[in-house]
């Protein structure tokens, strides 16, 4: 199938482009940036310009709409983020309508569950509460509603995917990458508060595989969120044990509130989605970084202990709150 991926040069977009190529699809990235080494074709397209979008999506069997703001940007620049998410999604929808594209996959986020009781369990049918969400979550809810509105009015087939907290190497702002980068550079992992804030960290390649599996679904919503919960302190301790890093608690830093537990049972059963255990994914990421550099990793025969007690720069605020 011919698949157009808006935001195909981004963190998750690049992983999806690779996975589509592996599956034999004709994948085209539509992004404001064109990147060397990107799997598939790449076209310079701004989702805020509907006239650029129309020829870009023409002839596609499915459009995967990943272009949108990240959490940090939604916090720092709410106006631009709102415009990108809402106008961009509306432009993509109307370009699909006028170009005759009959199916769209929307990238949403686990942040649609923001504000719900942390002790609860949520799934795709849970009632959301935009009044209690951060702006980022409410923008994702609004984008979902735009898709559902176009589906009702124009018969568009859709799949909405609520991504978990994605981690891996790349441009994404994620705590796993921040901790790994700090540790491999010999810096101390700094954990906010007592390190009790939990998250369901989801490997970016697993999200990409879930997106490809969802191409076969119609008119449905799926959580693509890893099953295991890991506290920030647990994550840092795991890396210290496994790779010889060092960590310290910054008890004066305020940890963010926990989310409810997010169930992906539907994706596991309906899509056959399989997730990678955290330890296995971490080993892959460390090996990838080692293959790009000569930085030795603790616990291996070819290097001394990496961490020398130098403090790490604090990970992005969004990573721990």
C-alpha positions, 0 to 999 in steps of 0.5 A, a space after each residue: 500500500 502507498 502510505 503517506 506519513 505526516 511528521 515522517 521525519 520526526 522521532 516516531 515518524 522515522 521509526 514508522 517509516 522504517 517499519 513500513 519499508 520492512 513491510 513492503 509498503 510504499 512509504 512517503 514522509 510528508 514533513 517540513 524537514 527532509 532528513 538524510 537516511 530516512 527510509 522511503 521517499 520524503 517530500 517537504 510539506 507543511 501541514 499548515 498549508 492545505 494546498 501543499 498537502 493536497 498533492 502530497 496525499 493524492 494517490 495514498 491508500 492511507 495517511 498516517 497523521 503524526 505531525 503535531 506539537 510535543 509536550 514541551 512545546 505545548 507548555 512553552 508555546 501554547 498558541 503555536 502548538 494549538 495551531 499546529 495540532 488543530 489547523 494541521 489536523 483539519 488540513 490533513 483531513 480536508 486534503 484527504 477528503 478532496 484527494 479521495 483518500 479514504 482512510 486516516 490513522 491519527 497519532 494521539 497520546 496517553 495524555 488524553 488520560 491526564 487528570 483522571 484518578 491515578 489509582 484507576 485503570 483506564 482503556 479506550 472506552 474510559 470517559 475523558 475529562 478535558 477540563 482537568 488536562 494539560 493543554 497538550 492532552 486537550 489538543 489531542 482530544 480535540 484532534 480525535 474529535 475532528 477525525 470522528 466528525 469527518 468520519 461521520 460527515 464524509 464516511 472517512 475510515 479512521 484509526 486513532 492510536 494513543 501512544 504511550 511515553 515513547 523512548 529511544 534514540 532520536 529527537 524525542 524528549 524522553 527520560 529513558 534517553 536522557 538517563 542513558 545519554 547522561 550515564 554513557 557520558 559519565 554523568 550522574 543520573 538526577 532523579 527528581 524527588 524520591 523517584 516514585 513517579 511511575 510511567 509506562 515507558 513504551 519503546 518507539 519501535 514497538 509503537 511503530 509496529 503497532 501503527 503498521 498492525 493498525 493499518 488493518 483495523 477500521 473505525 477504532 481506537 487503540 492504546 499503544 502503551 507498554 504494560 509495565 509501570 516503572 518509577 523514575 527511581 526504579 528506572 535509574 536504579 536499573 541502569 545503575 545495576 546494569 551499566 554501572 551508572 551512578 544516580 542521586 535524588 534531588 529531593 527538592 524537585 517536585 515530581 509530577 502526578 501519576 497517571 492512571 494505569 493504561 490498559 492496552 489489552 485491546 491492542 494486544 488481542 485485536 492487533 496482536 501487538 507485542 511489546 519489548 521488555 524494558 531491559 531488552 530495549 535498554 540493552 539494544 539502545 546501549 549497544 546502538 550507542 556503543 556502535 556509534 562511538 568508542 565510549 565504553 560501558 561499565 561491566 564490559 571487558 573493554 572499559 572502566 566504570 563510565 560514571 566519574 561523579 560529574 553531575 548530569 544536566 537535569 532531564 527535560 522538565 516533561 520527562 519527570 513531570 
